[in-house]
Amino acid sequence: MATCDRCGAQESMPYQCRLCGGTYCSAHRLPENHDCPGLDSWGDPDGVFDSGFDDSVDNPGGSQGSFADRISIDTGRGGVLAYFRGNFTYLFLGLMWVTFLLQFVVAPALGVGAFTRDWYALFTVTTSNPLYVWTWLTSVFSHGGFTHILLNSIVLYFFGPVVEQRIGSKKFAALFVAAGVLAGLAQVGASLLMNPSWWGQPLNPALNVGSAVLGASGAIASLLGVLTVLNPNLRIYLYFIIPMPLWIATALFAGYSILVSSAGGIGAGGVAQIAHLAGLGLGLAYGAKLKREGERAPRQLQFGGGRGPGGPGGPGRRR
């Protein structure tokens, strides 16, 4: 006997949804009958279901319509933007690497050397200028070095699609960006609370003055939090080798950040520990909200991770 994920009924011959993988009774087997999150990420980028009749219905006279109509972007199931439906994980991965090239190739070629004052003002949230609003977003996709972006990319590659499939692309994108921004601001805010004089002062790493934050780890930690709440016993393979339930990996990650920040400060080791914890906390809270609304995560998943969200990176405080 199996239990319907929607109504809890016992079903001797259960149905498994091909979109979300859930188990359902006959009354709730169709995706539209169990509010399947897979419907939100379903797309038809090849236009298989676009017969072309829509144009004739809207324009029975056969004319081509206005110029604006002819150049408008189709955001429907078969439109150009359908390629982004269900693929925001890879879009964000692409933005990370494009930003990385801007940081270390394009900017230096234009005279903005890496780790200079102007470079920090473009790509990091700093205690010097925390109200540079554009950096709230650019810092999420910026990284301090190749190892930093590589490890974050590995973790996002494995965690991202799972969360996106479960909650839909719109919620996934909102969570990733919001958690990334708030995690960076939390780190800078904590630094300023401890060192109010840093506000407006130029960064001076040699004298340990000021703090700069960059990286996607806060955003990725929020994905970890969501999955932990939805399915704490999800089996993962840490470093692709060590099997463990997800809740243990999350507890180790949080415990490490708390221990290191308690012993060496909130930016110990050049890593933004507060940003990690803020992102994780936001993810746990959002996961709890989804669980109250009846959201579920896959029962089984096997993947490896890097060093966990927030591997080593560049200058200042890395996420």
Contacts in CASP RR format, 6 or more apart in sequence:
PFRMAT RR
TARGET T0000
AUTHOR 0000-0000-0000
METHOD contacts of the structure
MODEL  1
MATCDRCGAQESMPYQCRLCGGTYCSAHRLPENHDCPGLDSWGDPDGVFD
SGFDDSVDNPGGSQGSFADRISIDTGRGGVLAYFRGNFTYLFLGLMWVTF
LLQFVVAPALGVGAFTRDWYALFTVTTSNPLYVWTWLTSVFSHGGFTHIL
LNSIVLYFFGPVVEQRIGSKKFAALFVAAGVLAGLAQVGASLLMNPSWWG
QPLNPALNVGSAVLGASGAIASLLGVLTVLNPNLRIYLYFIIPMPLWIAT
ALFAGYSILVSSAGGIGAGGVAQIAHLAGLGLGLAYGAKLKREGERAPRQ
LQFGGGRGPGGPGGPGRRR
1 10 0 8 1.000
1 11 0 8 1.000
1 12 0 8 1.000
2 10 0 8 1.000
2 11 0 8 1.000
2 12 0 8 1.000
2 14 0 8 1.000
2 23 0 8 1.000
3 9 0 8 1.000
3 10 0 8 1.000
3 11 0 8 1.000
3 23 0 8 1.000
4 10 0 8 1.000
4 11 0 8 1.000
4 14 0 8 1.000
4 23 0 8 1.000
4 24 0 8 1.000
4 25 0 8 1.000
4 28 0 8 1.000
5 22 0 8 1.000
5 23 0 8 1.000
5 24 0 8 1.000
5 28 0 8 1.000
5 34 0 8 1.000
5 296 0 8 1.000
6 24 0 8 1.000
6 25 0 8 1.000
6 28 0 8 1.000
6 33 0 8 1.000
6 34 0 8 1.000
7 25 0 8 1.000
7 27 0 8 1.000
7 28 0 8 1.000
8 25 0 8 1.000
9 25 0 8 1.000
9 27 0 8 1.000
11 23 0 8 1.000
11 24 0 8 1.000
11 25 0 8 1.000
11 26 0 8 1.000
14 23 0 8 1.000
14 24 0 8 1.000
14 25 0 8 1.000
15 23 0 8 1.000
15 24 0 8 1.000
15 25 0 8 1.000
15 26 0 8 1.000
15 29 0 8 1.000
16 22 0 8 1.000
16 23 0 8 1.000
16 24 0 8 1.000
17 23 0 8 1.000
17 24 0 8 1.000
17 29 0 8 1.000
17 31 0 8 1.000
17 34 0 8 1.000
17 36 0 8 1.000
19 31 0 8 1.000
19 36 0 8 1.000
19 37 0 8 1.000
19 38 0 8 1.000
19 39 0 8 1.000
19 42 0 8 1.000
20 31 0 8 1.000
20 36 0 8 1.000
20 37 0 8 1.000
20 38 0 8 1.000
20 165 0 8 1.000
20 166 0 8 1.000
21 298 0 8 1.000
22 296 0 8 1.000
24 33 0 8 1.000
24 34 0 8 1.000
27 33 0 8 1.000
28 34 0 8 1.000
31 38 0 8 1.000
31 39 0 8 1.000
32 39 0 8 1.000
37 165 0 8 1.000
37 166 0 8 1.000
37 167 0 8 1.000
37 168 0 8 1.000
37 295 0 8 1.000
38 165 0 8 1.000
38 168 0 8 1.000
40 168 0 8 1.000
40 169 0 8 1.000
40 170 0 8 1.000
41 85 0 8 1.000
41 86 0 8 1.000
41 164 0 8 1.000
41 165 0 8 1.000
41 168 0 8 1.000
41 169 0 8 1.000
42 77 0 8 1.000
42 85 0 8 1.000
43 77 0 8 1.000
43 78 0 8 1.000
43 82 0 8 1.000
43 85 0 8 1.000
43 86 0 8 1.000
44 50 0 8 1.000
44 77 0 8 1.000
44 78 0 8 1.000
44 82 0 8 1.000
45 78 0 8 1.000
45 79 0 8 1.000
45 82 0 8 1.000
45 83 0 8 1.000
46 78 0 8 1.000
47 77 0 8 1.000
47 78 0 8 1.000
47 79 0 8 1.000
47 82 0 8 1.000
49 77 0 8 1.000
49 78 0 8 1.000
50 77 0 8 1.000
50 78 0 8 1.000
50 79 0 8 1.000
56 62 0 8 1.000
59 65 0 8 1.000
64 70 0 8 1.000
73 79 0 8 1.000
73 80 0 8 1.000
73 81 0 8 1.000
74 80 0 8 1.000
74 81 0 8 1.000
75 81 0 8 1.000
75 82 0 8 1.000
76 82 0 8 1.000
84 91 0 8 1.000
84 169 0 8 1.000
85 169 0 8 1.000
86 164 0 8 1.000
86 165 0 8 1.000
86 168 0 8 1.000
86 169 0 8 1.000
87 169 0 8 1.000
88 164 0 8 1.000
88 169 0 8 1.000
88 172 0 8 1.000
88 173 0 8 1.000
88 176 0 8 1.000
89 156 0 8 1.000
89 157 0 8 1.000
89 160 0 8 1.000
89 161 0 8 1.000
89 164 0 8 1.000
89 172 0 8 1.000
92 141 0 8 1.000
92 156 0 8 1.000
92 173 0 8 1.000
92 176 0 8 1.000
92 216 0 8 1.000
93 153 0 8 1.000
93 156 0 8 1.000
93 157 0 8 1.000
95 141 0 8 1.000
96 141 0 8 1.000
96 143 0 8 1.000
96 149 0 8 1.000
96 152 0 8 1.000
96 153 0 8 1.000
96 156 0 8 1.000
96 216 0 8 1.000
97 149 0 8 1.000
97 153 0 8 1.000
98 141 0 8 1.000
99 123 0 8 1.000
99 138 0 8 1.000
99 141 0 8 1.000
99 142 0 8 1.000
99 143 0 8 1.000
100 142 0 8 1.000
100 143 0 8 1.000
100 145 0 8 1.000
100 149 0 8 1.000
102 123 0 8 1.000
103 114 0 8 1.000
103 119 0 8 1.000
103 123 0 8 1.000
103 142 0 8 1.000
103 143 0 8 1.000
103 144 0 8 1.000
104 114 0 8 1.000
104 145 0 8 1.000
107 113 0 8 1.000
107 114 0 8 1.000
107 119 0 8 1.000
107 122 0 8 1.000
107 123 0 8 1.000
108 114 0 8 1.000
112 118 0 8 1.000
112 119 0 8 1.000
112 122 0 8 1.000
113 119 0 8 1.000
115 315 0 8 1.000
117 202 0 8 1.000
117 203 0 8 1.000
120 126 0 8 1.000
120 128 0 8 1.000
120 203 0 8 1.000
120 212 0 8 1.000
121 129 0 8 1.000
121 132 0 8 1.000
121 135 0 8 1.000
122 134 0 8 1.000
122 135 0 8 1.000
122 138 0 8 1.000
123 135 0 8 1.000
123 138 0 8 1.000
123 139 0 8 1.000
123 142 0 8 1.000
123 214 0 8 1.000
124 135 0 8 1.000
124 139 0 8 1.000
124 142 0 8 1.000
124 212 0 8 1.000
124 213 0 8 1.000
124 214 0 8 1.000
125 132 0 8 1.000
125 135 0 8 1.000
125 136 0 8 1.000
125 139 0 8 1.000
125 184 0 8 1.000
125 185 0 8 1.000
125 187 0 8 1.000
125 188 0 8 1.000
125 212 0 8 1.000
125 213 0 8 1.000
125 214 0 8 1.000
126 132 0 8 1.000
126 135 0 8 1.000
126 188 0 8 1.000
126 203 0 8 1.000
126 210 0 8 1.000
126 211 0 8 1.000
126 212 0 8 1.000
126 213 0 8 1.000
127 188 0 8 1.000
127 189 0 8 1.000
127 191 0 8 1.000
127 192 0 8 1.000
127 195 0 8 1.000
127 198 0 8 1.000
127 199 0 8 1.000
127 200 0 8 1.000
127 201 0 8 1.000
127 203 0 8 1.000
127 210 0 8 1.000
127 211 0 8 1.000
127 212 0 8 1.000
128 198 0 8 1.000
128 199 0 8 1.000
128 200 0 8 1.000
128 201 0 8 1.000
128 202 0 8 1.000
128 203 0 8 1.000
128 210 0 8 1.000
129 135 0 8 1.000
129 200 0 8 1.000
130 185 0 8 1.000
130 188 0 8 1.000
130 189 0 8 1.000
130 192 0 8 1.000
130 199 0 8 1.000
136 181 0 8 1.000
136 184 0 8 1.000
136 185 0 8 1.000
137 177 0 8 1.000
137 181 0 8 1.000
139 184 0 8 1.000
139 213 0 8 1.000
139 214 0 8 1.000
139 215 0 8 1.000
140 177 0 8 1.000
140 180 0 8 1.000
140 181 0 8 1.000
140 215 0 8 1.000
140 216 0 8 1.000
140 219 0 8 1.000
141 215 0 8 1.000
141 216 0 8 1.000
142 214 0 8 1.000
142 215 0 8 1.000
143 149 0 8 1.000
143 152 0 8 1.000
143 214 0 8 1.000
143 215 0 8 1.000
143 216 0 8 1.000
143 313 0 8 1.000
143 314 0 8 1.000
143 318 0 8 1.000
144 214 0 8 1.000
144 215 0 8 1.000
144 313 0 8 1.000
144 314 0 8 1.000
144 315 0 8 1.000
144 318 0 8 1.000
145 313 0 8 1.000
145 314 0 8 1.000
147 311 0 8 1.000
147 312 0 8 1.000
147 313 0 8 1.000
148 215 0 8 1.000
148 310 0 8 1.000
148 311 0 8 1.000
148 312 0 8 1.000
148 313 0 8 1.000
148 314 0 8 1.000
148 318 0 8 1.000
151 306 0 8 1.000
151 307 0 8 1.000
151 308 0 8 1.000
151 310 0 8 1.000
151 311 0 8 1.000
151 312 0 8 1.000
152 215 0 8 1.000
152 216 0 8 1.000
152 217 0 8 1.000
152 220 0 8 1.000
152 309 0 8 1.000
152 310 0 8 1.000
152 311 0 8 1.000
154 304 0 8 1.000
154 305 0 8 1.000
154 306 0 8 1.000
155 220 0 8 1.000
155 305 0 8 1.000
155 306 0 8 1.000
155 308 0 8 1.000
155 309 0 8 1.000
155 310 0 8 1.000
156 216 0 8 1.000
156 220 0 8 1.000
156 223 0 8 1.000
158 303 0 8 1.000
158 304 0 8 1.000
158 305 0 8 1.000
159 220 0 8 1.000
159 223 0 8 1.000
159 224 0 8 1.000
159 227 0 8 1.000
159 303 0 8 1.000
160 172 0 8 1.000
160 223 0 8 1.000
162 227 0 8 1.000
162 297 0 8 1.000
162 298 0 8 1.000
162 301 0 8 1.000
163 172 0 8 1.000
163 175 0 8 1.000
163 223 0 8 1.000
163 226 0 8 1.000
163 227 0 8 1.000
164 172 0 8 1.000
166 230 0 8 1.000
166 295 0 8 1.000
166 296 0 8 1.000
166 297 0 8 1.000
166 298 0 8 1.000
167 175 0 8 1.000
167 226 0 8 1.000
167 290 0 8 1.000
167 295 0 8 1.000
175 219 0 8 1.000
175 222 0 8 1.000
175 223 0 8 1.000
175 226 0 8 1.000
175 282 0 8 1.000
175 283 0 8 1.000
175 286 0 8 1.000
176 219 0 8 1.000
176 222 0 8 1.000
176 223 0 8 1.000
177 219 0 8 1.000
178 282 0 8 1.000
179 218 0 8 1.000
179 219 0 8 1.000
179 221 0 8 1.000
179 222 0 8 1.000
179 278 0 8 1.000
179 279 0 8 1.000
179 282 0 8 1.000
179 283 0 8 1.000
180 216 0 8 1.000
180 218 0 8 1.000
180 219 0 8 1.000
180 222 0 8 1.000
180 275 0 8 1.000
180 279 0 8 1.000
180 319 0 8 1.000
182 278 0 8 1.000
182 279 0 8 1.000
182 282 0 8 1.000
183 217 0 8 1.000
183 218 0 8 1.000
183 219 0 8 1.000
183 221 0 8 1.000
183 222 0 8 1.000
183 272 0 8 1.000
183 275 0 8 1.000
183 276 0 8 1.000
183 278 0 8 1.000
183 279 0 8 1.000
183 282 0 8 1.000
183 319 0 8 1.000
184 213 0 8 1.000
184 218 0 8 1.000
184 272 0 8 1.000
184 275 0 8 1.000
184 278 0 8 1.000
184 319 0 8 1.000
186 274 0 8 1.000
186 275 0 8 1.000
186 278 0 8 1.000
186 279 0 8 1.000
187 211 0 8 1.000
187 213 0 8 1.000
187 266 0 8 1.000
187 267 0 8 1.000
187 272 0 8 1.000
187 274 0 8 1.000
187 275 0 8 1.000
187 278 0 8 1.000
187 317 0 8 1.000
187 319 0 8 1.000
188 211 0 8 1.000
188 213 0 8 1.000
190 266 0 8 1.000
190 274 0 8 1.000
191 198 0 8 1.000
191 210 0 8 1.000
191 211 0 8 1.000
191 266 0 8 1.000
191 317 0 8 1.000
192 198 0 8 1.000
192 199 0 8 1.000
194 266 0 8 1.000
195 210 0 8 1.000
198 209 0 8 1.000
198 210 0 8 1.000
198 211 0 8 1.000
201 209 0 8 1.000
201 210 0 8 1.000
202 209 0 8 1.000
203 209 0 8 1.000
203 210 0 8 1.000
203 211 0 8 1.000
203 212 0 8 1.000
204 210 0 8 1.000
205 315 0 8 1.000
205 316 0 8 1.000
211 267 0 8 1.000
211 316 0 8 1.000
211 317 0 8 1.000
212 315 0 8 1.000
212 316 0 8 1.000
212 317 0 8 1.000
213 272 0 8 1.000
213 275 0 8 1.000
213 316 0 8 1.000
213 317 0 8 1.000
213 318 0 8 1.000
213 319 0 8 1.000
214 314 0 8 1.000
214 318 0 8 1.000
214 319 0 8 1.000
215 310 0 8 1.000
215 318 0 8 1.000
215 319 0 8 1.000
216 319 0 8 1.000
217 272 0 8 1.000
217 275 0 8 1.000
217 276 0 8 1.000
217 309 0 8 1.000
217 310 0 8 1.000
217 311 0 8 1.000
217 318 0 8 1.000
217 319 0 8 1.000
218 272 0 8 1.000
218 275 0 8 1.000
218 276 0 8 1.000
218 278 0 8 1.000
218 279 0 8 1.000
218 280 0 8 1.000
218 309 0 8 1.000
218 310 0 8 1.000
218 319 0 8 1.000
219 279 0 8 1.000
220 309 0 8 1.000
220 310 0 8 1.000
221 253 0 8 1.000
221 276 0 8 1.000
221 277 0 8 1.000
221 279 0 8 1.000
221 280 0 8 1.000
221 281 0 8 1.000
221 283 0 8 1.000
221 309 0 8 1.000
221 310 0 8 1.000
222 279 0 8 1.000
222 280 0 8 1.000
222 281 0 8 1.000
222 282 0 8 1.000
222 283 0 8 1.000
222 286 0 8 1.000
223 283 0 8 1.000
224 246 0 8 1.000
224 249 0 8 1.000
224 250 0 8 1.000
224 253 0 8 1.000
224 280 0 8 1.000
224 283 0 8 1.000
224 309 0 8 1.000
225 250 0 8 1.000
225 280 0 8 1.000
225 281 0 8 1.000
225 283 0 8 1.000
225 284 0 8 1.000
225 286 0 8 1.000
225 287 0 8 1.000
226 283 0 8 1.000
226 284 0 8 1.000
226 286 0 8 1.000
226 287 0 8 1.000
226 290 0 8 1.000
227 234 0 8 1.000
227 246 0 8 1.000
227 297 0 8 1.000
228 246 0 8 1.000
228 247 0 8 1.000
228 250 0 8 1.000
228 284 0 8 1.000
229 283 0 8 1.000
229 284 0 8 1.000
229 287 0 8 1.000
229 288 0 8 1.000
229 290 0 8 1.000
229 291 0 8 1.000
230 287 0 8 1.000
230 290 0 8 1.000
230 291 0 8 1.000
230 295 0 8 1.000
230 296 0 8 1.000
230 297 0 8 1.000
231 246 0 8 1.000
231 296 0 8 1.000
231 297 0 8 1.000
231 298 0 8 1.000
231 299 0 8 1.000
232 245 0 8 1.000
232 246 0 8 1.000
232 247 0 8 1.000
233 245 0 8 1.000
233 246 0 8 1.000
233 247 0 8 1.000
234 245 0 8 1.000
234 246 0 8 1.000
234 297 0 8 1.000
234 298 0 8 1.000
234 299 0 8 1.000
234 300 0 8 1.000
234 301 0 8 1.000
235 243 0 8 1.000
235 244 0 8 1.000
235 245 0 8 1.000
235 246 0 8 1.000
235 300 0 8 1.000
235 301 0 8 1.000
235 302 0 8 1.000
236 243 0 8 1.000
236 244 0 8 1.000
236 245 0 8 1.000
236 246 0 8 1.000
236 249 0 8 1.000
236 301 0 8 1.000
236 302 0 8 1.000
236 303 0 8 1.000
236 304 0 8 1.000
236 305 0 8 1.000
237 243 0 8 1.000
237 302 0 8 1.000
237 303 0 8 1.000
237 304 0 8 1.000
237 305 0 8 1.000
238 244 0 8 1.000
238 249 0 8 1.000
238 304 0 8 1.000
238 305 0 8 1.000
238 306 0 8 1.000
239 304 0 8 1.000
239 305 0 8 1.000
239 306 0 8 1.000
240 304 0 8 1.000
240 305 0 8 1.000
250 280 0 8 1.000
253 276 0 8 1.000
253 280 0 8 1.000
253 308 0 8 1.000
253 309 0 8 1.000
254 277 0 8 1.000
254 280 0 8 1.000
257 273 0 8 1.000
257 276 0 8 1.000
257 277 0 8 1.000
257 280 0 8 1.000
258 273 0 8 1.000
258 277 0 8 1.000
260 268 0 8 1.000
260 269 0 8 1.000
260 271 0 8 1.000
260 273 0 8 1.000
261 267 0 8 1.000
261 268 0 8 1.000
261 273 0 8 1.000
261 274 0 8 1.000
261 277 0 8 1.000
265 273 0 8 1.000
266 272 0 8 1.000
266 273 0 8 1.000
266 274 0 8 1.000
266 317 0 8 1.000
267 273 0 8 1.000
267 274 0 8 1.000
267 316 0 8 1.000
267 317 0 8 1.000
270 313 0 8 1.000
270 314 0 8 1.000
270 316 0 8 1.000
270 317 0 8 1.000
270 318 0 8 1.000
271 310 0 8 1.000
271 311 0 8 1.000
271 312 0 8 1.000
271 313 0 8 1.000
271 317 0 8 1.000
271 318 0 8 1.000
271 319 0 8 1.000
272 317 0 8 1.000
272 318 0 8 1.000
272 319 0 8 1.000
275 317 0 8 1.000
275 319 0 8 1.000
276 309 0 8 1.000
276 310 0 8 1.000
276 319 0 8 1.000
287 295 0 8 1.000
310 318 0 8 1.000
310 319 0 8 1.000
311 318 0 8 1.000
312 318 0 8 1.000
END
